[in-house]
Amino acid sequence: MKLGVTFLGILCAVAPAASPAAERSARETYDALNALRVDPAKIYQVKASDRIELNRADLRFSFEDGTFAFLSSFDGRVTGVVFSGRGHALAALADAASHIACP
């Protein structure tokens, strides 16, 4: 499937239990996450010659031409990235019947 619009993916969990986020209320954490914006120092161009592929289990994302912009960090961790440009997303879901165990 071609991606002609902005793609937003979550890269990692928000914060481990021992982080300062655990000291915030749920509302404060929500407000802090909602306030995240693109970090102007972390914007990168992807050209067709620099194609990027990410493979994870049955998912494959390929980014062919466009712009990556990382969100500002939250408690020292990057929590997301925005891609705008041309790429593909492929999900090859396993057949449900193949996961049924026989007694």
N, C-alpha and C positions, 0 to 999 in steps of 0.2 A: 504494500500500500504506500503510495507516495505521500510524503508529508509536505504540503504546501503552506502550512500554517505553523505557528509556533508550537514547539514541543517542549513540555515541561516534565522533567523526571526527578524523582526524589533519589538522591544518590546514597544516602545513609540514614541511619536512625538519628533522631533529633539529639539525644544526649543520653549518656549512661546514667544510672541511678545515683552515682556518687558525685555528679557534677553540680555546679551552682543552679542549674535548672530545677533540681529537686527541691531547692529552697524557695522557689517561686510558687505562687498560687497558680492554679490552672488558668485563670483569666490573664495573669501577667505573662505566662508563657505563650498563650494564644496571641496576645497583643504584640509581643516581641516577634513572634513568627510572622504575623500579619504585616509587620512593619519592614520586613526584609525586602531589599531592592537589589537590583543588579549592581555589582561592584564594577565601577568604570575601569579599574586597574586590571580586571580579569576578563577582558573581552578578546576573543581569538577568532580569526578568519580561517575557514576550512576551504581549500581549493580542491578541485577534482583530482589533482595529482597527489593530494594528501588525504585521500579518503580514509575515514575512520570507521571501524567496525567494532561493535560491542556484542559479545555473545554470552548469554547466561541461560543455562538449561535449554528450554525450548523457545527462547526469544533471541532474535537477532535484530539489532539496529545498525543501519549503515548511514553515515552522514557524508554526502558527496560534495556539496557546495553550499556554503552559508556561514553563519556566525554563531559561535558558542559564547554565552555570557553566564558566568557563575554568579550566584547570589552571594551577598555579603555573608560573612560567617556568623554563626549563632553559637555562643559559648565555645569559640575557637574551632568550630567544625563547619565545613561547607555542607549545606543541606539540600541544595538543588542547583540545577542548571537549566538555562533556556536555550533552545536551538531554533533558529529561524533560517530556513533555506530549503534545499532539496535533499531528500533522503528516503529511506525505506524502513518499514517496520514489518517483521515477519514473526508470526507466532505459530509454531507447529505443535498444537496441543495433542497430548497422548490420548489414545483411545481409552475410554473409561473401562471397557471390558478387560483390558490388559492388566488392570490393577486389582481385579477380583481374585482373592485367594481361594483355592480349592481346599475343602476339608480333608 
